[in-house]
């Protein structure tokens, strides 16, 4: 179960505002007795709403966010509304409000799924047997295959994006982001950027993409026998599904590939599938051609390096004093080195 933290002074008025809203709109939610916030993350704020009988989750943009970008609560609610009938592991959406007079920003409420999220900071302490990690890594890749197998046309999920040209737009967009945030000359970043621009992967039938599919966003049952939920759909779209798979692999570091990466993932723990085993299972279950998978893996690594570079750039500009952000340059170099080594 995920721990929550007490609310700040600015957040304490949420309960009364929400109870008034629930009453006025006759929502199927009992009176909220307590509100707490899930910690961590750099994106939308997530709260736990506790009533006498059950708990719910509320999502709203961070203060001062541009709600027309990745913090679009209306779009996230629409994604869940379209997806839930076809993907059981999506949380059930309950209510969306664009009225900023309620909480100061748009918000939506959804069901709270119970289970365990395996994270880099908690999984090593659990001392789970290798067989458990084998099972959960299988469940993880099988869930991604199931997501990618949904017919986006008959479900109307195709209205959530433009699959044509998706890969090229992503490549060009992330390269642009890198050079906007560049602080130090990193030759491998330049070489990877050029290679990504010149490579043309085999076309794939478009699918619904989560766009941040990894252990951190998956809820397992308490006995780790099944996936009960997938969270954080804010970046989901439709496009080439191997971009989703490549992004997952870019977070999947194995034992012996550098201790520095262990603080960001748990895939190195004994029993986890290797990246190749994940690919073999995905190919067998999905029937997709993975001949160009190295392209998607390289792009995933490059994208992670760019994200780190953006954070480091903000630190260098004086917008953050967090020492962790100031220490990211070696990580950017390591990610670019690995990406360059995977180019063929």
Secondary structure, DSSP 4 states (H G I P E B T S, - for coil): ---EEPPPGGGTTHHHHHHHHHHHTT-S-PPP-EEEEE---SSSEEEEEE-SS-EEEEEEPPTT--TTTTT-HHHHHHHHHHHGGG-TTBPPEEEEE--HHHHSS-EEEEEPPPSB---TTTHHHH---HHHHHHHHHHHHHHHHHHHTS-TTTTSGGGG---TTHHHHHHHHHHHHHHHH--S--HHHHHHHHHHHH--PPP--EEEE-SS-SGGGEEE-TTSSSEEEE---TT-EEEEHHHHHHHHHHT-PPTTS-GGGGGT--TTSTTPPPHHHHHHHHHHHH----TTHHHHHHHHHHHHHHHHHHHHHHHHTTS---HHHHT-HHHHHHHHHHHHHH--
